[in-house]
Amino acid sequence: MIEEDFMQNLKWSELSEIEDYVGCNMDEWTTTASKAKLAFCMQYLLAKRVKPDLTMKDAEDMTIKALAEVAGVELNPKEVTST
């Protein structure tokens, strides 16, 4: 599972797609009104790498957990403690 920030795992072309989908430049993402739309699009593009036939409509109908599993993204990384 990918445990880092979504952005570290995206390609530059995917970042451009996200800008188009969200309707604002990457510089404005911290102030965008729709954080859900931003997170969804990032997760969708990662899932599309694994399942190229996945449509945005199909992804929108999936639960957050199900789409994360397809994308290979861990939503709640567990804290690692050394013993």
ABEGO torsion letter per residue (X at the ends): XBABBAAAABBAAAAAAAAAAAGBBAAAAAABABAAAAAAAAAAAAAAAABAABBAAAAAABBAAAAAAAAGBBABBBBBBBX
